[in-house]
Structure formats: structure tokens, C-alpha cells
């Protein structure tokens, strides 16, 4: 399997725009040097570490529902704070949409 950076464009109203932007930003970096160093340090083969990372991420939605990991909670809080600071109906609607997308992602991780 080949891993490569995600480079694409999408419409502003794409329901997955936030996730696509995250993938585009984070897939630019090459994770192999870090995984190779971890493999050398632990003796765990790189393919096993890749599988671990993928499974850990894929199940993090369910984990977040249980533990509400700080990053998810912080992201949700930031959306609300920006909307409250702006004080407009549109800002609150935008925050609602962002929160809806986060909740959909959390639920998607749970349903597997």
C-alpha cells in the first residue's frame, strides 16, 4: 500500500470540508522516520506500528465519546467561544454546523 499526501479541492459547503482540510494539512508530513525510530527503540516492526496507529485513530471516535479527549473538547469549546464572541446568528449557526460535524465524526467511529 502506498501512502501519499492528500491534495484535493472541495466545495465550501462540502459536509466533510473540515475533515478534508485536516487530512490535507497532516498528510504532508512523512510519519515513517518517527515510526522507524520507534521501531528501533522498541523492537516492534514498522508494519505493526502502522497498524497500531491506524487502529488507534480509527477507534478514537469511540474513545472520545467515553473520555472526551482534551483535543475534541477544546475544538468544541473554541467553536462556541468564537460564536459567542461574534454574537451573531450566523456565527452561532456556523458553530452549530462545526459541532454537528464533530458529533457526526464521533458517532461514525462508534458505529464500526
N, C-alpha and C positions, 0 to 999 in steps of 0.2 A: 504494500500500500504506500502510495506517495503522499506526503504531507506538504502542502504548499500554502502560501498566504492567500487569504480571501480578498479578492479585488473585484468589486462589482458596484453598480449603482442601483438605486431603488427610489421609488416614488416617496414623497413626503408622507403620504397617507398609508404607506405600507404598514400593516399591523405588526410586522416584525422588524421595523426600522431600527429600533433601539438595539435589538439583539444583533442585527447585521452590522451595525456600527461597531459594537463591542468586538465581534469576530474580526472585522477588518482591522481594528486597532491592535488587537492582541495576537493575531496570527502572523504579523510581520516579524515577530521575534522568533528565533530558532531555539526551541527548547532542548535540542539534543546535547549541546555542551553541558548543560546543567544535569540532564539525566545520565550522561556518561560519567560525570564526576560523582554523582550519587551512586551509580553502579559500582564504580571503582571503590568507593568508600564502604559500601555495604555488602558487596558481593552479589547483589541482586541483578540479574541480566536486564539490559535496557528494554527488551520487548516486554518483560514482566512489569517494569516500572511504567511503561507507556500504557499498558492495560490497566494498571492500578490507577493512574491519573485519570484515564478516560472513565472508568467505572466510578471513581470518587466524584468526578464532576457530574456525571450523568445522574447520580443519585443525590446530588447536593440539594436539589429542589425539595425532596422529601426531608432531608436533614434540616433544611432551613425552616420548613414548617414546624418541625419539632423544636429546634433550638433558636430559631430566628437569628441566624448568624449576624454578627455586627454589620457586615457589609450590606446585607439585604435590608436590615433595619435602618441603617444610615441612608441608603438610597431612598427608601420610602419617606423617611423624615425630611430629607432635602427637597423632595418634590413638594411636600406640604408646606415647608417653610418658604420656598420660593413663591408659591401661590399666595400664601398669607401676606408676604412682604409686598407683592404686587397689588393685592387687594382687589383684583378684577374678577369678573365672572369668567372671562376667557382663561385667565391664569389658573383658576380653580378647575375649570374643565380640562385644561391641559394636564394638571396634576392628577385629576381623576383618571385620565387616559393612561398616564405613565404608571399609576398604581394598578390599574386594570391589567396592564401588560406584565407587570411584575407578578401579580397574583396568578395570571394565566401560566406563566413560566413555572411558578412553584407547583401549581396543580399538574402541569404536564409531567414534571419529574416524579410526582406521586403516583401517576396512573400506570406506570410501567410494571 
